[in-house]
């Protein structure tokens, strides 16, 4: 996003299409950044990647670390809201 000076990642084709359709000029489609797994297709070695959103910062935050996830939810819950598991990836 040139407007927000951040990147946004999603594994959802529907979410990607919605963002491209509804926010032209705010979010530019840059293509694939990396490959990730949906839960149903994730290998047993993969871990969930959690996605947070901040209304005040207008940004997403991602973590694969369970301890960091718990810390953000405890200490920074006024800024970061957990949106759930974004995808699965290997560490």
C-alpha positions in Angstrom: 0.0 0.0 0.0 1.6 3.3 -1.1 -1.0 5.0 1.2 -0.1 3.1 4.3 3.5 2.2 3.4 3.0 -1.5 4.4 2.4 -4.9 2.7 -0.6 -7.1 3.2 -0.5 -10.9 2.7 -3.4 -13.3 2.3 -3.8 -16.9 1.3 -7.4 -16.3 0.4 -8.2 -15.8 -3.3 -11.6 -14.3 -2.4 -10.0 -11.8 0.1 -7.4 -10.8 -2.5 -10.1 -10.2 -5.1 -12.2 -8.2 -2.7 -9.3 -5.9 -1.7 -8.2 -5.4 -5.3 -11.8 -4.6 -6.3 -12.7 -2.3 -3.4 -9.5 -0.4 -2.7 -7.8 0.4 -6.0 -5.0 2.9 -5.4 -4.8 2.0 -1.7 -3.6 -1.6 -2.2 -1.5 -2.6 -5.2 -1.4 -6.3 -6.2 2.3 -7.3 -6.3 1.8 -11.0 -6.9 2.9 -14.0 -4.9 5.4 -13.3 -2.1 5.8 -16.9 -0.9 4.0 -20.2 -0.7 1.9 -21.2 2.3 -0.5 -24.0 3.2 -4.2 -24.1 4.1 -4.8 -26.1 7.3 -6.2 -29.0 5.3 -3.1 -29.2 3.1 -0.4 -28.4 5.7 2.3 -30.9 6.3 2.7 -32.1 9.9 5.9 -30.0 10.2 4.0 -26.8 9.5 2.9 -24.3 12.2 0.0 -21.8 12.1 0.9 -18.2 11.2 -1.4 -15.8 13.1 -2.7 -12.5 11.7 -3.4 -9.4 13.8 -5.0 -6.1 12.7 -4.5 -2.7 14.2 -7.2 0.0 13.5 -4.9 2.7 14.9 -1.9 1.7 12.8 -3.8 0.6 9.8 -1.5 -2.4 9.5 -1.4 -6.2 9.9 1.1 -8.1 12.0 2.0 -11.7 11.5 3.7 -14.2 13.8 4.4 -17.9 13.8 5.5 -17.8 17.4 3.0 -18.9 20.0 4.7 -17.0 22.8 4.7 -13.8 20.8 1.1 -14.3 19.9 0.2 -14.7 23.6 2.3 -11.6 24.5 0.6 -9.5 21.8 -2.8 -10.6 23.0 -2.0 -9.8 26.6 0.2 -6.7 26.5 -0.9 -5.0 23.2 -4.6 -6.1 22.9 -5.6 -2.4 22.8 -3.6 -2.0 19.6 -3.6 -5.4 17.9 -6.7 -7.6 17.4 -6.2 -11.3 16.5 -7.9 -12.2 13.2 -7.0 -15.8 13.5 -4.8 -18.3 11.6 -3.8 -16.8 8.3 -2.1 -19.9 6.9 0.5 -22.6 7.9 4.2 -22.5 7.2 7.4 -24.2 8.2 9.8 -22.6 10.6 
